[in-house]
Amino acid sequence: MRWVYWLGWMAFGAAFRTIFGLKIIGEENLISEGPVLVASNHQSFLDPPLIGNLYKTEMVYLARKTLFVGLGKWVYPRWNAIPVDQDRPDMGSLKTIIRKLKEGERVLVFPEGERTLDGTIGAAAPGIGLIAVKSGAVIQPVRISGAREALPRGSGKIRFARITVSVGKPIRLTDEDTQGDAKESYDRIAKKIMAAIREL
């Protein structure tokens, strides 16, 4: 690991375990080798390092391009973050994610696209289905609980709350998942992934 990534991994991991009493359920389901598309619900700014701490090797993240300013312009690329324009999403980011997966990387994606306001899990954008099909990567569903209470959207104040991360069994797409119209299959796969996350 590059030292900046490792330093962040260590610091966040220590904080999650000492301050938030991080509990991991289903750790035996983690895929530790090969390309993996990690799909999680999105509750807080804490979510990316939370998921990153599940693994002992580096992974790739998505981050709003507005974060790549000042110190963030230096730090985020070293944390393997890919800038994404949430207001005007384009194929460029999707192609980068697919390429990283084909290169054997582990990539974290939040299918909902934005953090929840009320704690509910929203619908997924069909882009996650496209990524899954085009990359051929195994999908790792993950559900985060408690991060919204620890750092709610719109708040800059950390609160003490118990955080749990549940890891589901990997999803491997079948011919049935990808049959028919491409757009419909992407939507069907996106719904399948979100259903797996909700069940955790």
C-alpha positions, -999 to 999 in steps of 0.1 A, spaced: 0 0 0 11 35 -6 19 52 27 -9 79 24 -35 52 17 -21 31 45 -20 60 70 -57 68 62 -67 32 65 -50 29 99 -64 62 113 -100 56 102 -99 20 113 -87 29 148 -114 56 151 -142 33 138 -133 6 164 -126 28 194 -152 56 189 -180 39 171 -175 3 182 -175 -9 146 -192 -43 143 -187 -64 111 -213 -90 102 -207 -116 75 -170 -110 72 -167 -145 59 -185 -134 27 -157 -110 17 -140 -117 -16 -104 -109 -11 -90 -117 -45 -97 -106 -81 -120 -78 -93 -149 -70 -71 -177 -44 -75 -186 -35 -39 -221 -20 -38 -233 -3 -6 -260 19 7 -249 55 14 -255 71 48 -225 94 55 -191 108 45 -178 80 68 -190 53 43 -159 50 20 -133 45 47 -158 22 65 -159 -1 35 -122 3 28 -114 -10 63 -131 -43 55 -101 -52 32 -64 -55 38 -55 -43 3 -63 -11 -15 -96 -4 -33 -109 23 -56 -135 49 -46 -158 75 -62 -158 110 -48 -175 142 -58 -152 163 -80 -159 193 -58 -137 176 -31 -107 177 -54 -96 212 -43 -69 224 -19 -55 196 1 -82 173 -13 -66 176 -48 -35 160 -33 -51 135 -9 -80 120 -28 -60 107 -58 -37 90 -33 -68 74 -17 -76 60 -51 -106 83 -55 -121 88 -90 -138 123 -94 -175 122 -103 -197 151 -114 -230 144 -95 -248 172 -113 -238 161 -148 -228 124 -147 -211 112 -179 -198 80 -194 -162 89 -185 -165 79 -149 -184 47 -157 -157 38 -183 -130 44 -157 -147 22 -132 -152 -6 -157 -115 -3 -167 -103 -5 -131 -124 -36 -126 -111 -53 -157 -76 -45 -144 -84 -66 -114 -92 -38 -89 -118 -37 -62 -141 -7 -67 -167 8 -43 -199 22 -57 -229 37 -40 -258 28 -64 -281 54 -48 -257 81 -59 -261 103 -28 -263 100 10 -297 93 25 -316 121 43 -338 100 65 -320 67 68 -340 48 42 -324 30 13 -334 45 -20 -335 32 -56 -304 25 -76 -294 43 -108 -292 18 -137 -255 27 -141 -246 1 -115 -262 -25 -138 -242 -14 -168 -209 -15 -147 -217 -50 -135 -224 -63 -170 -196 -46 -188 -170 -55 -162 -181 -90 -155 -169 -85 -119 -184 -103 -89 -207 -80 -69 -203 -77 -32 -234 -63 -15 -228 -43 17 -251 -26 41 -241 2 66 -261 10 97 -254 38 122 -231 60 101 -260 84 95 -264 88 132 -227 93 136 -224 119 109 -257 129 93 -259 145 59 -256 183 62 -239 181 96 -202 186 103 -205 173 139 -194 138 148 -218 120 172 -212 88 191 -232 60 176 -227 23 171 -218 15 135 -224 -19 119 -213 -31 85 -231 -62 71 -215 -81 42 -237 -102 20 -230 -132 -1 -214 -123 -35 -236 -120 -65 -225 -135 -98 -246 -125 -128 -263 -152 -149 -275 -153 -185 -310 -148 -172 -299 -115 -156 -285 -101 -189 -310 -114 -214 -333 -91 -234 -330 -54 -239 -298 -39 -225 -314 -10 -207 -340 -32 -191 -314 -57 -180 -293 -29 -164 -323 -17 -145 -332 -53 -135 -297 -59 -122 -296 -26 -103 -328 -36 -85 -314 -70 -78 -283 -54 -62 -304 -30 -40 -326 -59 -29 -296 -78 -17 -284 -48 2 -318 -42 18 -319 -78 30 -288 -75 50 
